[in-house]
Amino acid sequence: METISVTLSVQIGCPAGESYRFVADPATMPQWAIHNVKGIRPLPNNEWEIETPRGAGKLVPHYEQEFRILDHEFIDPKEGSWSVSARIVPAGATDSVYMITLVKPPRMPLEAFRQGVPLVEEELQAMRRILERR
């Protein structure tokens, strides 16, 4: 079976440390993950319950502040578990770049994965707008 993945990125007019602090707070997700996270609440053990358009799911962060790593598991009630790699990297003193790699879960139909990519791109633009207004 072939692995299907896509890496997306967005340049943000905001320093890397500030961008990281915002994105590393899962409570901010409903502000910018506008297609995938409708609500979020903390659970024990650094896990978060998320309300998605497809029902209740879970976010399990594996963040490392020192290297601005934002890896996480996104457990979707219908499409399975996503192991997501994400980073914030500096782009000079005043800008940063957010990068995310999505690997299609085995249970997800290819067409659903392809249709979801533009939605994630819209979410990255929403994140950028929020951070640049701060």
Backbone as JSON Lines, residues from 0, in Angstrom:
{"i":0,"aa":"M","n":[0.83,-1.18,0.0],"ca":[0.0,0.0,0.0],"c":[0.88,1.25,0.0]}
{"i":1,"aa":"E","n":[0.59,2.16,-0.89],"ca":[1.35,3.39,-1.02],"c":[0.97,4.38,0.08]}
{"i":2,"aa":"T","n":[1.98,5.04,0.64],"ca":[1.75,6.08,1.64],"c":[1.47,7.39,0.9]}
{"i":3,"aa":"I","n":[0.4,8.06,1.29],"ca":[0.03,9.34,0.7],"c":[0.23,10.4,1.77]}
{"i":4,"aa":"S","n":[0.99,11.45,1.44],"ca":[1.23,12.53,2.39],"c":[1.31,13.86,1.67]}
{"i":5,"aa":"V","n":[1.18,14.91,2.45],"ca":[1.34,16.26,1.93],"c":[1.95,17.11,3.05]}
{"i":6,"aa":"T","n":[2.86,18.01,2.65],"ca":[3.44,18.96,3.6],"c":[2.99,20.35,3.17]}
{"i":7,"aa":"L","n":[2.42,21.07,4.13],"ca":[1.93,22.42,3.89],"c":[2.72,23.39,4.76]}
{"i":8,"aa":"S","n":[2.81,24.63,4.32],"ca":[3.5,25.63,5.14],"c":[2.88,26.99,4.92]}
{"i":9,"aa":"V","n":[3.12,27.85,5.89],"ca":[2.66,29.23,5.79],"c":[3.69,30.13,6.47]}
{"i":10,"aa":"Q","n":[4.07,31.22,5.81],"ca":[4.95,32.2,6.43],"c":[4.1,33.17,7.22]}
{"i":11,"aa":"I","n":[4.57,33.47,8.43],"ca":[3.81,34.3,9.37],"c":[4.66,35.5,9.76]}
{"i":12,"aa":"G","n":[4.08,36.67,9.69],"ca":[4.76,37.89,10.09],"c":[4.75,38.04,11.61]}
{"i":13,"aa":"C","n":[5.4,37.11,12.28],"ca":[5.42,37.06,13.73],"c":[6.66,36.23,14.13]}
{"i":14,"aa":"P","n":[7.4,36.65,15.15],"ca":[8.59,35.88,15.54],"c":[8.25,34.42,15.91]}
{"i":15,"aa":"A","n":[9.2,33.54,15.69],"ca":[8.99,32.1,15.91],"c":[8.55,31.77,17.33]}
{"i":16,"aa":"G","n":[9.14,32.4,18.32],"ca":[8.77,32.1,19.71],"c":[7.33,32.44,20.0]}
{"i":17,"aa":"E","n":[6.89,33.58,19.51],"ca":[5.5,34.0,19.71],"c":[4.53,33.09,18.95]}
{"i":18,"aa":"S","n":[4.89,32.76,17.71],"ca":[4.05,31.84,16.93],"c":[3.93,30.5,17.64]}
{"i":19,"aa":"Y","n":[5.07,30.0,18.13],"ca":[5.05,28.7,18.81],"c":[4.15,28.74,20.05]}
{"i":20,"aa":"R","n":[4.31,29.76,20.88],"ca":[3.5,29.84,22.11],"c":[2.01,29.82,21.8]}
{"i":21,"aa":"F","n":[1.6,30.5,20.75],"ca":[0.19,30.53,20.38],"c":[-0.29,29.15,19.91]}
{"i":22,"aa":"V","n":[0.43,28.56,18.97],"ca":[-0.01,27.29,18.4],"c":[0.12,26.15,19.41]}
{"i":23,"aa":"A","n":[1.1,26.24,20.31],"ca":[1.31,25.18,21.3],"c":[0.25,25.2,22.4]}
{"i":24,"aa":"D","n":[-0.63,26.16,22.39],"ca":[-1.75,26.18,23.33],"c":[-2.97,25.59,22.62]}
{"i":25,"aa":"P","n":[-3.3,24.32,22.88],"ca":[-4.41,23.7,22.17],"c":[-5.73,24.46,22.31]}
{"i":26,"aa":"A","n":[-5.89,25.23,23.37],"ca":[-7.13,25.99,23.56],"c":[-7.36,27.01,22.44]}
{"i":27,"aa":"T","n":[-6.31,27.37,21.68],"ca":[-6.47,28.33,20.58],"c":[-7.0,27.67,19.31]}
{"i":28,"aa":"M","n":[-7.02,26.36,19.24],"ca":[-7.36,25.67,17.99],"c":[-8.71,26.07,17.39]}
{"i":29,"aa":"P","n":[-9.78,26.23,18.17],"ca":[-11.05,26.62,17.54],"c":[-10.98,27.98,16.83]}
{"i":30,"aa":"Q","n":[-10.01,28.83,17.21],"ca":[-9.86,30.13,16.56],"c":[-9.32,30.0,15.14]}
{"i":31,"aa":"W","n":[-8.46,29.02,14.91],"ca":[-7.8,28.94,13.6],"c":[-8.03,27.61,12.88]}
{"i":32,"aa":"A","n":[-8.25,26.52,13.59],"ca":[-8.52,25.23,12.93],"c":[-10.02,25.17,12.64]}
{"i":33,"aa":"I","n":[-10.47,26.13,11.87],"ca":[-11.89,26.45,11.7],"c":[-12.71,25.36,11.02]}
{"i":34,"aa":"H","n":[-12.06,24.44,10.33],"ca":[-12.8,23.36,9.67],"c":[-12.78,22.06,10.48]}
{"i":35,"aa":"N","n":[-11.81,21.9,11.34],"ca":[-11.62,20.62,12.02],"c":[-11.86,20.63,13.53]}
{"i":36,"aa":"V","n":[-11.8,21.79,14.17],"ca":[-11.96,21.85,15.63],"c":[-13.01,22.9,15.96]}
{"i":37,"aa":"K","n":[-14.16,22.43,16.42],"ca":[-15.26,23.33,16.78],"c":[-15.21,23.71,18.26]}
{"i":38,"aa":"G","n":[-14.6,22.86,19.07],"ca":[-14.46,23.12,20.5],"c":[-13.39,22.21,21.06]}
{"i":39,"aa":"I","n":[-12.84,22.57,22.24],"ca":[-11.77,21.78,22.83],"c":[-11.79,21.96,24.34]}
{"i":40,"aa":"R","n":[-11.47,20.88,25.06],"ca":[-11.37,20.99,26.51],"c":[-10.29,20.04,27.0]}
{"i":41,"aa":"P","n":[-9.56,20.47,28.06],"ca":[-8.46,19.63,28.55],"c":[-8.98,18.37,29.25]}
{"i":42,"aa":"L","n":[-8.21,17.31,29.11],"ca":[-8.43,16.04,29.81],"c":[-7.18,15.77,30.65]}
{"i":43,"aa":"P","n":[-7.22,14.78,31.52],"ca":[-5.99,14.41,32.25],"c":[-4.9,13.93,31.3]}
{"i":44,"aa":"N","n":[-3.68,13.88,31.8],"ca":[-2.52,13.34,31.07],"c":[-2.17,14.12,29.81]}
{"i":45,"aa":"N","n":[-2.37,15.43,29.83],"ca":[-2.0,16.29,28.7],"c":[-2.7,15.88,27.4]}
{"i":46,"aa":"E","n":[-3.94,15.43,27.51],"ca":[-4.75,15.13,26.34],"c":[-5.9,16.13,26.3]}
{"i":47,"aa":"W","n":[-6.48,16.27,25.12],"ca":[-7.56,17.23,24.91],"c":[-8.7,16.55,24.17]}
{"i":48,"aa":"E","n":[-9.91,16.76,24.63],"ca":[-11.08,16.3,23.88],"c":[-11.44,17.39,22.89]}
{"i":49,"aa":"I","n":[-11.64,17.01,21.64],"ca":[-11.98,17.99,20.62],"c":[-13.34,17.65,20.03]}
{"i":50,"aa":"E","n":[-14.08,18.68,19.73],"ca":[-15.35,18.52,19.01],"c":[-15.06,18.83,17.56]}
{"i":51,"aa":"T","n":[-15.24,17.83,16.71],"ca":[-15.0,17.99,15.28],"c":[-16.35,17.96,14.56]}
{"i":52,"aa":"P","n":[-16.37,18.31,13.29],"ca":[-17.62,18.2,12.53],"c":[-18.12,16.76,12.43]}
{"i":53,"aa":"R","n":[-17.23,15.8,12.72],"ca":[-17.58,14.39,12.62],"c":[-17.85,13.76,13.98]}
{"i":54,"aa":"G","n":[-17.84,14.57,15.06],"ca":[-18.09,14.05,16.41],"c":[-16.9,14.3,17.32]}
{"i":55,"aa":"A","n":[-16.93,13.67,18.49],"ca":[-15.89,13.87,19.5],"c":[-14.62,13.13,19.11]}
{"i":56,"aa":"G","n":[-13.5,13.81,19.23],"ca":[-12.2,13.22,18.96],"c":[-11.24,13.57,20.08]}
{"i":57,"aa":"K","n":[-9.95,13.4,19.8],"ca":[-8.95,13.65,20.83],"c":[-7.68,14.2,20.19]}
{"i":58,"aa":"L","n":[-7.02,15.1,20.92],"ca":[-5.72,15.63,20.55],"c":[-4.73,15.2,21.63]}
{"i":59,"aa":"V","n":[-3.62,14.6,21.19],"ca":[-2.57,14.21,22.12],"c":[-1.28,14.91,21.68]}
{"i":60,"aa":"P","n":[-0.93,16.02,22.35],"ca":[0.27,16.76,21.96],"c":[1.55,16.03,22.35]}
{"i":61,"aa":"H","n":[2.56,16.16,21.49],"ca":[3.92,15.68,21.76],"c":[4.87,16.84,21.46]}
{"i":62,"aa":"Y","n":[4.62,17.97,22.1],"ca":[5.33,19.21,21.8],"c":[6.68,19.25,22.51]}
{"i":63,"aa":"E","n":[7.65,19.92,21.87],"ca":[8.96,20.18,22.46],"c":[9.31,21.64,22.19]}
{"i":64,"aa":"Q","n":[9.16,22.46,23.22],"ca":[9.34,23.9,23.06],"c":[10.73,24.27,22.57]}
{"i":65,"aa":"E","n":[11.76,23.62,23.09],"ca":[13.13,23.99,22.74],"c":[13.37,24.0,21.23]}
{"i":66,"aa":"F","n":[12.76,23.04,20.53],"ca":[12.96,22.94,19.09],"c":[11.72,23.36,18.29]}
{"i":67,"aa":"R","n":[10.73,23.93,18.98],"ca":[9.47,24.4,18.38],"c":[8.76,23.28,17.63]}
{"i":68,"aa":"I","n":[8.79,22.08,18.22],"ca":[8.13,20.91,17.64],"c":[6.68,20.88,18.12]}
{"i":69,"aa":"L","n":[5.76,20.68,17.19],"ca":[4.32,20.66,17.48],"c":[3.69,19.35,17.01]}
{"i":70,"aa":"D","n":[4.44,18.25,17.11],"ca":[3.9,16.95,16.7],"c":[2.73,16.59,17.61]}
{"i":71,"aa":"H","n":[1.76,15.89,17.03],"ca":[0.59,15.5,17.82],"c":[-0.16,14.36,17.14]}
{"i":72,"aa":"E","n":[-0.99,13.72,17.92],"ca":[-1.92,12.75,17.38],"c":[-3.28,13.42,17.35]}
{"i":73,"aa":"F","n":[-3.94,13.31,16.24],"ca":[-5.29,13.84,16.05],"c":[-6.17,12.63,15.82]}
{"i":74,"aa":"I","n":[-6.98,12.29,16.8],"ca":[-7.79,11.09,16.72],"c":[-9.2,11.5,16.31]}
{"i":75,"aa":"D","n":[-9.54,11.17,15.09],"ca":[-10.82,11.54,14.5],"c":[-11.82,10.4,14.7]}
{"i":76,"aa":"P","n":[-13.05,10.72,15.07],"ca":[-14.02,9.65,15.34],"c":[-14.39,8.8,14.12]}
{"i":77,"aa":"K","n":[-14.22,9.33,12.92],"ca":[-14.6,8.58,11.72],"c":[-13.4,8.19,10.85]}
{"i":78,"aa":"E","n":[-12.4,9.06,10.78],"ca":[-11.31,8.85,9.83],"c":[-10.06,8.23,10.43]}
{"i":79,"aa":"G","n":[-10.08,7.93,11.71],"ca":[-8.95,7.25,12.33],"c":[-7.95,8.21,12.95]}
{"i":80,"aa":"S","n":[-6.82,7.67,13.31],"ca":[-5.79,8.41,14.01],"c":[-4.76,8.97,13.02]}
{"i":81,"aa":"W","n":[-4.47,10.24,13.2],"ca":[-3.45,10.92,12.39],"c":[-2.23,11.13,13.29]}
{"i":82,"aa":"S","n":[-1.07,10.74,12.84],"ca":[0.17,11.09,13.5],"c":[0.72,12.28,12.71]}
{"i":83,"aa":"V","n":[0.67,13.46,13.31],"ca":[0.96,14.7,12.59],"c":[2.3,15.27,13.04]}
{"i":84,"aa":"S","n":[3.15,15.62,12.09],"ca":[4.41,16.3,12.37],"c":[4.25,17.76,12.0]}
{"i":85,"aa":"A","n":[4.64,18.64,12.92],"ca":[4.52,20.07,12.66],"c":[5.66,20.82,13.36]}
{"i":86,"aa":"R","n":[6.07,21.92,12.78],"ca":[7.17,22.72,13.31],"c":[6.89,24.2,13.08]}
{"i":87,"aa":"I","n":[7.48,25.01,13.93],"ca":[7.61,26.45,13.69],"c":[9.1,26.71,13.56]}
{"i":88,"aa":"V","n":[9.5,27.35,12.48],"ca":[10.91,27.69,12.3],"c":[11.04,29.19,12.09]}
{"i":89,"aa":"P","n":[12.15,29.78,12.56],"ca":[12.37,31.21,12.34],"c":[12.61,31.49,10.86]}
{"i":90,"aa":"A","n":[12.13,32.62,10.42],"ca":[12.41,33.12,9.07],"c":[12.88,34.57,9.25]}
{"i":91,"aa":"G","n":[14.07,34.72,9.8],"ca":[14.56,36.03,10.17],"c":[14.12,36.36,11.58]}
{"i":92,"aa":"A","n":[14.37,37.59,12.0],"ca":[14.08,38.0,13.38],"c":[12.6,38.25,13.63]}
{"i":93,"aa":"T","n":[11.85,38.58,12.59],"ca":[10.46,38.99,12.82],"c":[9.42,38.08,12.19]}
{"i":94,"aa":"D","n":[9.85,37.06,11.47],"ca":[8.91,36.15,10.8],"c":[9.17,34.71,11.22]}
{"i":95,"aa":"S","n":[8.2,33.87,10.93],"ca":[8.34,32.44,11.18],"c":[7.58,31.68,10.1]}
{"i":96,"aa":"V","n":[7.83,30.39,10.04],"ca":[7.14,29.51,9.11],"c":[6.58,28.34,9.91]}
{"i":97,"aa":"Y","n":[5.3,28.07,9.7],"ca":[4.67,26.88,10.28],"c":[4.6,25.84,9.18]}
{"i":98,"aa":"M","n":[5.08,24.63,9.49],"ca":[5.06,23.52,8.53],"c":[4.35,22.35,9.17]}
{"i":99,"aa":"I","n":[3.51,21.68,8.39],"ca":[2.77,20.53,8.88],"c":[2.75,19.45,7.8]}
{"i":100,"aa":"T","n":[3.0,18.21,8.2],"ca":[2.94,17.08,7.28],"c":[1.79,16.18,7.7]}
{"i":101,"aa":"L","n":[0.9,15.93,6.74],"ca":[-0.26,15.08,6.98],"c":[-0.08,13.8,6.17]}
{"i":102,"aa":"V","n":[-0.22,12.68,6.84],"ca":[-0.15,11.37,6.2],"c":[-1.55,10.78,6.24]}
{"i":103,"aa":"K","n":[-2.06,10.37,5.1],"ca":[-3.43,9.84,5.02],"c":[-3.57,8.6,5.9]}
{"i":104,"aa":"P","n":[-4.53,8.64,6.84],"ca":[-4.79,7.44,7.64],"c":[-5.31,6.31,6.74]}
{"i":105,"aa":"P","n":[-4.98,5.06,7.05],"ca":[-5.42,3.94,6.2],"c":[-6.94,3.86,6.01]}
{"i":106,"aa":"R","n":[-7.71,4.23,7.03],"ca":[-9.17,4.13,6.92],"c":[-9.79,5.25,6.1]}
{"i":107,"aa":"M","n":[-9.05,6.3,5.83],"ca":[-9.61,7.45,5.12],"c":[-9.57,7.23,3.62]}
{"i":108,"aa":"P","n":[-10.7,7.44,2.93],"ca":[-10.68,7.36,1.47],"c":[-9.77,8.45,0.88]}
{"i":109,"aa":"L","n":[-9.08,8.11,-0.2],"ca":[-8.15,9.04,-0.83],"c":[-8.84,10.35,-1.21]}
{"i":110,"aa":"E","n":[-10.05,10.27,-1.74],"ca":[-10.75,11.5,-2.15],"c":[-11.04,12.4,-0.96]}
{"i":111,"aa":"A","n":[-11.37,11.82,0.19],"ca":[-11.6,12.63,1.4],"c":[-10.32,13.32,1.83]}
{"i":112,"aa":"F","n":[-9.19,12.62,1.74],"ca":[-7.9,13.23,2.07],"c":[-7.62,14.41,1.14]}
{"i":113,"aa":"R","n":[-7.8,14.18,-0.15],"ca":[-7.55,15.26,-1.13],"c":[-8.47,16.46,-0.92]}
{"i":114,"aa":"Q","n":[-9.72,16.22,-0.57],"ca":[-10.66,17.31,-0.32],"c":[-10.32,18.06,0.97]}
{"i":115,"aa":"G","n":[-9.68,17.39,1.92],"ca":[-9.34,18.01,3.18],"c":[-8.14,18.93,3.12]}
{"i":116,"aa":"V","n":[-7.23,18.7,2.17],"ca":[-6.01,19.5,2.1],"c":[-6.3,21.0,1.92]}
{"i":117,"aa":"P","n":[-7.18,21.42,1.0],"ca":[-7.46,22.85,0.89],"c":[-8.08,23.44,2.17]}
{"i":118,"aa":"L","n":[-8.8,22.62,2.91],"ca":[-9.39,23.1,4.17],"c":[-8.29,23.38,5.2]}
{"i":119,"aa":"V","n":[-7.28,22.52,5.25],"ca":[-6.16,22.75,6.16],"c":[-5.38,23.98,5.71]}
{"i":120,"aa":"E","n":[-5.23,24.17,4.4],"ca":[-4.57,25.38,3.9],"c":[-5.32,26.63,4.36]}
{"i":121,"aa":"E","n":[-6.65,26.6,4.33],"ca":[-7.44,27.73,4.84],"c":[-7.2,27.94,6.33]}
{"i":122,"aa":"E","n":[-7.06,26.85,7.07],"ca":[-6.8,26.97,8.51],"c":[-5.43,27.61,8.76]}
{"i":123,"aa":"L","n":[-4.44,27.28,7.97],"ca":[-3.12,27.89,8.12],"c":[-3.18,29.39,7.85]}
{"i":124,"aa":"Q","n":[-3.97,29.78,6.86],"ca":[-4.13,31.21,6.59],"c":[-4.86,31.92,7.74]}
{"i":125,"aa":"A","n":[-5.83,31.24,8.35],"ca":[-6.52,31.81,9.51],"c":[-5.53,31.98,10.67]}
{"i":126,"aa":"M","n":[-4.68,30.99,10.89],"ca":[-3.64,31.08,11.92],"c":[-2.73,32.28,11.66]}
{"i":127,"aa":"R","n":[-2.29,32.4,10.42],"ca":[-1.41,33.51,10.05],"c":[-2.05,34.86,10.34]}
{"i":128,"aa":"R","n":[-3.32,35.0,9.92],"ca":[-4.02,36.28,10.14],"c":[-4.11,36.61,11.62]}
{"i":129,"aa":"I","n":[-4.45,35.65,12.44],"ca":[-4.56,35.87,13.89],"c":[-3.21,36.3,14.46]}
{"i":130,"aa":"L","n":[-2.16,35.58,14.13],"ca":[-0.85,35.89,14.67],"c":[-0.34,37.26,14.2]}
{"i":131,"aa":"E","n":[-0.62,37.61,12.98],"ca":[-0.14,38.89,12.46],"c":[-0.92,40.07,13.02]}
{"i":132,"aa":"R","n":[-2.1,39.84,13.56],"ca":[-2.89,40.92,14.18],"c":[-2.51,41.14,15.65]}
{"i":133,"aa":"R","n":[-1.82,40.18,16.25],"ca":[-1.48,40.26,17.68],"c":[-0.44,41.31,17.96]}
